[in-house]
Amino acid sequence: MGLARMLEWAERLGNPQNNLRFIHVAGTNGKGSVCAYLEKIYLQAGLRVGCFTSPHLCSLGERMRIMGLSMPRAELIEQVEHLRILFSASQGSALPSFFECLTLMALRYFEAQKCDVVIWETGLGGRLDATNIVTPLCSIITQIGLDHQAWLGNSIAKIAEEKAGIIKPSIPVVIGPMPTGALRVIGKKAQAMRSQIHSVTPTGLDRGITPGLLGAHQRTNAGIALKVTEILAGSLPYDLSDAGFAIQNTQLAGRFEEFEWRGRKILLDVAHNEDAFQTLHATLLETSPWNIGHLSLVFASLDDKDWMGGLRKLSPLAERIFLTRALSDRAVEPTEMASYLTKLYPTAGGPQVICCESPGEALERAIEESTQPILATGSFYLVGAARAIILGEDHQEEVSLNEWGASLSSSPPTHRPS
């Protein structure tokens, strides 16, 4: 992990990042939502907007959008071929990682398409993330919680230090609500960089604006986006009424996303860590029909995620739980999760637990064996598979790229953050 290799390859591409304007977004949760609000606001303002996010749910091109549209397959192939030729002509140089390649492709694509602004989401952490070679107009740290501890550190303070690595000299920083330890770390970094911090609270959004994404936490995410547009109004003009309209019409795949499928209501949410499960739980309780308390839960997880916490939080709301295997070599076995639920509910009265071999089987059985609304959550891998099944799309080949890319960096770094 480090930026030297990324800087070297960016230079070989002509440093496209120097010809673009960025809003850099880091955080444990909320990054995708904030990116979606900003993308919608600046599209509504008439700007040519690029957006780089990860991972993808169904197709690789989702990670690199222009004007809200995923990178076309033909363009994706051209970008890969360009890098292949560049690599073959550079004997002896250390090749970029999978994520670094995608970051380079995005920079080249956004520059060629002459984007007015690029919404630029970190992949992992911030300080050593491949995206951190840019100097943005504004930096954002949405929220700090426990996730990716093997890479980022096993405490809120250590994770905050990694996220705060995106703060650049004299560049404004917008942050969401933070634990005291995280706020102290971010404040110290911002002071060292002479960067002004703008804090957004859960009540930081005009009460006349209702976010298009559901959940009380989305008022904070939308408020962060709106604060950024206010700060950058001198360089990226916008109209407040148009921004409010954009926020109210923002949607994002896999974030409390509702479908009607085969006569049933199905909800998809990519929650996979402690804070995300708590937020999902709260949103379910305040949203009909998900607050009925008798859901059919389809659940899968990777073994490095807080699957036990997720099942503890969500199982009381479920009548039946269909445990399945995420499409990953790192998936927790359904039988292991079932064993854990047996310990949670040692006597009669708990939810019925059914183990399934695949997301498709889990959805099918949830449709056939219950009449309740269905919630599918616990992993990007599960939600991507479920979404493709519902939409009738072939997703397996491109979704597997998430797993392949992760496997290339499956061992955490041997250094500790300085």
Buried (B, 14 or more C-beta within 10 A) or exposed (E): BEBEBBBEBBEBBEEBBEEBBBBBBBBBBBBBBBBBBBBBBBBBBEBBBBBBBBBBBBBBBBBBBBEEEBBEEEBBEBBBEBBEEBBEEEEEEEEBBBBBBBBBBBBBBBBEBEBBBBBBBBBBBBBBBBBBBBBBBBBBBBBBBBBBBEBBBEEBBBBBBBBBBBBBEEBBBBBBBBBEBBBBBBBEBBEEBEBEBBBBEEEBBBEEBBBBBBBEBBBBBBBBBBBBBEBBEEEBEBBEEBBBBBBBEBEBBBBBBBBEBEEBBBBBBBBBBBBBBBBBBBBBEEBEEBEEEBBBBBBBBBEBBBBBBBBBBBBEBBBBBBBBBBBBEBBBEBEBBBEBBEEBEEEEEBBEBBBBEBBBBBBBBBBEEBEBBBBBBBBBBBBBBBBBBBEEEEBEEBBEBBBEBBEEBEEEEEEEBE
